[in-house]
Amino acid sequence: MGSFGRASRTVNDSVEEMIRAKLEDSRRIVVKVGTSSLTLPGGGLDLEYMGDLVAQLAQVAGDSREVMLVSSGAVGAGIARLGLPSRPGSIPQRQAAAAVGQGILVQAYEDLFSRFGLDVGQVLLTREDLVHRHRYINSRNTLSTLLDFGVIPVVNENDTVATEEIEFGDNDNLSALVAGLVNADLLVNLTDIDGLYDGDPRSDPRARLLSFVPEVTPGLRAAAQSPGSSLGSGGMKTKLQAAAICAGCGVHMVIARANEPSILPRILGGERLGTLFPAASHPMEARKRWIAFGADPAGAVVVDGGARDAIVDRGASLLPSGVIDVEGEFGPGQSIRILDEARGEFARGLARYSSGEVAAIMGAQTHMIEEILGELRDPEVVDRDDLVLM
């Protein structure tokens, strides 16, 4: 077992070394920076840090690369300007703080980037902008056009209108979705920790930084969600979600400490910093990325073991005969989760029938659909072309 573990580490080290060496070739880069890195302990923006970050971004952009910035900090800037003692608990107060702070934040970036002859463009997104297919495409076109003009897009969640129903909830997932949206090569997630550890470095002196994580496994996800887990510190749960999204979209992701000197040029220079999550070797095509990560599932269907095997092993569509339960309410064309008998999600797709219709035809053979519903629109509940394995 020990020798196998050492052999695995040797293989991983070689793969990591190869990938890090090629990061220099990344042409389209998304950089995400969090509130804790951008704001001062007493409130307000840390302009000294922002100036250093912008200088690094300008250096990276000056090497014939396209750079996008996903930046938090609007609410924090608004809190300071409004003189609030702490982060607002109510949505209207948070939206008001974001409305005041967003202008402060973007003005700061405009001033700092102008020193390097670079323009910025503000792009505010909500979850709905990525859930609806036409808005998803419009968002992609806007960001791509800004890059074509040589403008640095500064992206943030639109906290002035976002509610719990339509918000991303964090900029980790937003940055990963944006990276997939624009077909980026690399996402650098700058935060207040060095990366992913195998223990809690605050209490365990033996905790080791994981330089390379080949895959975001179910076990790793479960550990990040466990109360008191070391993986739950530093917002690691959402960072692992972001890494999984990036992998499926063909984007490498690195988690690294924001205040490490010259962190961006050093990562692109192949230096072993932070934690590297590699892109999948066979990423999803653009439309299936939207089905997997952009569209917000409205409900779910539970399938039996035979249907699961047919979908996973033989690339089959989901037929009504394999459905054993329906959860939630959804209409034709909406995204749904496809669950196995243990209620674990293994696929996602666009439903051809509503939840009520699926409930009526589940377990039935295809030739019985017309008799049950009075019409046969499609033989499948989810067609393979509209289905993604998760």
C-alpha positions in Angstrom: 0.0 0.0 0.0 2.8 2.4 0.9 4.7 1.7 -2.3 1.5 2.2 -4.3 0.9 5.5 -2.6 4.4 6.6 -3.3 4.0 5.6 -7.0 0.7 7.5 -7.2 2.4 10.6 -5.8 5.3 10.2 -8.3 2.8 10.1 -11.2 0.8 13.0 -9.8 4.0 15.0 -9.3 5.0 14.4 -13.0 1.5 15.4 -14.2 1.5 18.5 -12.0 4.9 19.6 -13.2 3.8 19.2 -16.8 0.6 21.2 -16.3 2.3 24.0 -14.3 4.9 24.3 -17.0 2.2 24.9 -19.6 0.3 27.5 -17.6 2.6 30.1 -19.2 0.8 29.3 -22.4 -2.6 30.4 -21.0 -4.0 33.1 -23.2 -7.3 33.8 -21.5 -7.2 34.1 -17.7 -9.8 34.8 -15.1 -8.7 36.1 -11.7 -11.1 36.0 -8.7 -10.3 38.0 -5.6 -12.4 37.9 -2.4 -13.7 40.6 0.0 -11.2 39.7 2.8 -8.3 40.5 0.5 -9.8 43.8 -0.9 -11.1 45.4 2.3 -9.4 46.9 5.4 -10.2 45.4 8.9 -12.0 48.6 9.8 -14.0 48.8 6.6 -13.3 50.4 3.2 -11.2 49.3 0.3 -7.5 48.4 0.7 -6.2 50.6 -2.1 -2.6 49.6 -1.5 -3.4 45.9 -2.1 -5.7 46.7 -5.0 -2.8 48.7 -6.6 -0.5 45.8 -6.3 -3.1 43.4 -7.8 -3.8 45.7 -10.7 -0.1 46.0 -11.4 0.2 42.2 -11.6 -2.9 42.0 -13.9 -1.4 44.7 -16.1 1.8 42.7 -16.4 -0.1 39.6 -17.2 -2.2 41.4 -19.8 0.9 42.9 -21.3 2.1 39.5 -22.3 -0.5 39.2 -25.1 -3.0 37.7 -22.8 -6.7 38.4 -22.1 -7.5 39.1 -18.5 -10.8 39.2 -16.6 -11.3 40.1 -13.0 -14.1 38.7 -10.8 -14.0 41.0 -7.8 -15.9 41.1 -4.6 -15.8 44.2 -2.3 -18.8 46.2 -3.3 -20.8 45.5 -0.2 -17.8 46.1 2.0 -17.1 49.4 0.3 -20.7 50.4 0.7 -20.8 49.5 4.4 -17.8 51.8 5.1 -19.3 54.7 3.1 -22.7 54.3 4.8 -21.1 54.1 8.2 -22.7 50.8 9.1 -21.1 48.9 12.1 -21.2 45.5 10.3 -22.4 43.6 7.3 -26.2 44.1 7.0 -28.4 41.2 7.8 -31.4 42.2 5.7 -31.4 41.9 1.9 -32.6 45.5 1.3 -29.7 46.9 3.4 -27.2 44.7 1.7 -28.6 45.8 -1.7 -28.3 49.4 -0.6 -24.7 48.9 0.5 -23.9 47.2 -2.8 -25.5 50.1 -4.8 -23.3 52.6 -3.0 -20.2 50.4 -3.0 -20.2 49.2 -6.5 -19.5 52.6 -7.9 -16.7 53.1 -5.4 -15.2 49.8 -6.3 -15.3 50.3 -10.1 -14.0 53.8 -9.8 -11.0 52.5 -7.8 -10.3 50.0 -10.5 -10.7 52.6 -13.3 -8.1 54.9 -11.6 -5.7 52.1 -10.9 -5.8 50.4 -14.4 -5.6 53.8 -16.2 -2.1 54.2 -14.8 -1.2 51.3 -17.2 -3.2 52.6 -20.1 -5.9 50.0 -19.6 -9.7 50.5 -19.6 -12.2 48.5 -17.5 -15.8 47.5 -18.2 -18.2 46.7 -15.4 -20.3 43.6 -15.8 -22.9 42.7 -13.1 -24.5 39.3 -13.3 -27.3 37.4 -11.5 -28.0 33.7 -11.6 -30.8 34.4 -14.0 -28.3 35.7 -16.6 -26.9 32.2 -16.8 -30.0 30.1 -16.2 -31.8 31.4 -19.4 -30.1 30.2 -22.5 -30.4 33.4 -24.5 -29.2 35.5 -21.6 -26.3 33.1 -21.1 -25.2 33.6 -24.7 -25.7 37.4 -24.5 -23.5 37.4 -21.4 -20.8 35.4 -23.2 -20.9 37.7 -26.2 -20.6 40.9 -24.1 -17.6 39.5 -22.2 -15.9 38.3 -25.4 -16.5 41.6 -27.1 -14.9 43.5 -24.2 -11.9 41.3 -24.5 -11.7 41.9 -28.2 -11.6 45.6 -27.5 -8.7 45.1 -25.1 -10.9 46.1 -22.1 -10.5 44.4 -18.7 -14.0 43.1 -17.6 -14.6 43.6 -13.9 -17.3 41.1 -13.0 -19.3 40.9 -9.8 -22.6 39.6 -8.7 -25.4 42.2 -9.1 -26.0 42.4 -5.3 -28.3 45.5 -5.9 -31.1 43.3 -7.3 -30.0 39.7 -6.3 -32.3 37.9 -3.9 -31.8 34.4 -2.4 -33.7 32.9 -5.3 -31.5 34.4 -8.0 -28.1 34.9 -6.4 -24.9 32.9 -6.9 -24.2 33.2 -3.2 -20.5 33.5 -3.6 -18.0 34.7 -6.2 -16.1 31.3 -6.2 -18.9 29.7 -8.3 -19.5 32.9 -10.3 -15.8 33.0 -11.3 -15.9 29.4 -12.4 -19.1 29.8 -14.4 -17.6 32.9 -16.0 -14.3 31.0 -16.8 -16.4 28.3 -18.5 -18.6 30.9 -20.2 -15.7 32.5 -22.0 -13.6 29.4 -22.6 -10.8 30.6 -20.3 -7.6 28.6 -20.0 -7.0 29.3 -16.3 -8.9 30.6 -13.2 -6.7 31.9 -10.4 -8.8 32.0 -7.2 -7.0 34.5 -4.8 -8.0 34.2 -1.2 -6.7 34.5 2.3 -5.3 30.9 2.5 -2.4 29.2 0.7 -4.6 26.5 -0.8 -6.2 23.2 0.2 -4.7 21.4 3.2 -5.1 17.8 4.3 -5.8 19.1 7.8 -6.4 22.3 9.6 -3.2 24.3 9.7 -4.5 26.5 12.5 -4.6 23.6 14.9 -2.6 20.8 13.3 1.2 21.5 12.8 1.4 18.4 10.6 -1.2 19.7 8.1 0.2 19.7 4.6 -0.6 21.9 1.7 -1.9 19.9 -1.2 -0.1 21.2 -4.3 -2.1 19.1 -6.7 -5.6 17.7 -6.6 -6.2 15.5 -9.7 -10.0 15.3 -9.2 -12.7 16.7 -6.9 -14.0 13.4 -5.6 -17.3 12.8 -3.8 -15.2 12.1 -0.6 -13.5 15.4 -0.9 -16.8 17.2 -1.4 -18.3 15.4 1.6 -15.3 16.3 3.8 -15.8 20.0 2.8 -19.4 19.9 3.9 -18.8 18.2 7.2 -19.2 20.5 10.3 -15.8 21.3 11.8 -13.9 19.9 8.8 -10.6 21.6 7.9 -11.8 21.7 4.3 -14.7 23.9 5.4 -12.4 26.7 6.4 -11.6 29.6 4.0 -14.8 28.9 2.1 -13.3 25.6 0.8 -16.7 24.1 0.1 -17.5 26.6 -2.6 -13.9 26.6 -3.9 -14.2 22.8 -4.5 -17.5 23.4 -6.3 -15.7 26.0 -8.5 -12.9 23.5 -9.2 -15.3 20.9 -10.3 -17.1 23.3 -12.6 -13.7 24.4 -14.1 -12.6 20.9 -14.7 -15.8 20.1 -16.6 -15.3 23.2 -18.7 -11.7 22.5 -19.6 -10.3 25.2 -17.3 -7.3 24.8 -15.0 -7.8 26.3 -11.5 -5.3 27.4 -8.9 -6.2 28.5 -5.3 -3.5 30.7 -3.9 -2.9 33.3 -1.2 -3.8 36.8 -2.5 -1.1 38.7 -0.6 1.8 36.4 -1.8 4.2 38.7 -3.6 3.9 38.7 -7.5 1.6 35.7 -7.2 0.1 35.9 -10.7 3.3 36.1 -12.7 4.9 33.4 -10.5 1.9 31.0 -11.1 2.1 31.7 -14.8 5.9 31.1 -14.6 5.2 27.6 -13.5 6.2 28.1 -9.8 4.6 25.5 -7.4 2.3 27.8 -5.5 -1.1 27.2 -4.1 -3.3 24.2 -5.1 -3.7 23.2 -8.7 -6.9 21.6 -10.0 -6.4 20.4 -13.6 -8.9 20.6 -16.3 -10.6 17.4 -17.5 -9.0 15.8 -20.4 -12.3 15.7 -22.2 -14.3 18.8 -21.3 -17.9 19.4 -22.1 -19.0 21.2 -25.2 -20.4 24.7 -24.7 -24.1 23.8 -24.7 -23.6 20.9 -22.3 -21.7 23.2 -20.0 -24.8 25.4 -19.8 -27.0 22.3 -19.0 -24.5 21.1 -16.3 -23.6 24.4 -14.6 -25.6 27.3 -16.0 -29.2 26.1 -16.0 -30.7 25.9 -12.5 -32.5 22.6 -12.0 -36.2 23.0 -11.4 -36.8 19.4 -10.1 -35.5 15.9 -10.3 -36.4 12.4 -11.5 -35.3 9.2 -9.7 -34.3 6.3 -12.0 -33.8 2.5 -11.4 -30.4 0.8 -11.6 -31.0 -0.4 -15.2 -31.7 3.1 -16.4 -28.7 4.5 -14.6 -26.4 1.8 -16.2 -27.9 2.5 -19.6 -27.2 6.2 -19.3 -23.7 6.0 -17.8 -22.3 2.9 -19.6 -24.1 2.9 -22.9 -24.8 6.6 -23.5 -28.6 6.0 -23.7 -31.4 8.5 -23.3 -33.7 8.4 -20.3 -36.9 6.6 -21.1 -40.1 6.7 -19.0 -39.7 3.0 -18.2 -36.7 3.7 -16.1 -38.2 6.5 -14.0 -39.4 5.4 -10.5 -40.1 8.8 -8.8 -40.5 12.6 -9.5 -39.4 15.4 -7.3 -40.4 19.0 -7.5 -42.3 20.8 -10.3 -40.8 21.4 -13.8 -42.0 22.1 -17.3 -40.9 20.9 -20.7 -37.4 22.3 -21.6 -36.4 23.0 -18.0 -33.3 21.5 -16.4 -33.7 18.6 -14.0 -31.4 16.5 -11.9 -31.3 12.8 -12.6 -30.9 10.7 -9.4 -30.1 7.1 -8.7 -32.1 5.0 -6.2 -30.0 6.3 -3.3 -31.0 9.9 -4.4 -27.5 10.7 -5.6 -27.2 13.0 -8.6 -25.3 11.4 -11.5 -26.7 13.3 -14.5 -28.5 16.4 -15.4 -30.6 17.2 -18.5 -33.5 19.1 -20.1 -36.9 17.5 -19.6 -39.1 16.7 -22.6 -42.2 16.5 -20.5 -43.6 18.3 -17.4 -43.3 16.8 -13.9 -47.0 15.9 -13.9 -46.6 14.2 -17.3 -43.5 12.3 -16.2 -45.3 11.2 -13.0 -48.1 9.8 -15.2 -45.9 7.9 -17.7 -43.1 6.7 -15.3 -42.5 3.0 -15.5 -44.4 2.8 -18.9 -43.0 1.6 -22.2 -42.6 4.1 -24.9 -45.6 2.8 -27.0 -47.9 3.5 -24.0 -47.1 7.3 -23.8 -49.7 8.3 -26.4 -52.4 6.2 -24.7 -51.7 7.7 -21.3 -51.2 11.4 -22.3 -53.2 11.5 -25.5 -50.2 12.4 -27.5 -46.6 11.3 -28.2 -44.3 14.3 -28.3 -41.1 12.4 -27.6 -40.2 8.9 -26.7 -37.7 10.1 -24.1 -38.1 11.9 -20.8 -34.6 13.3 -21.4 -32.8 12.9 -24.8 -29.2 12.0 -24.8 -28.3 15.2 -26.6 -29.8 17.2 -23.7 -28.1 15.1 -21.0 -24.8 15.6 -19.1 -23.1 13.1 -16.8 -22.1 14.9 -13.5 
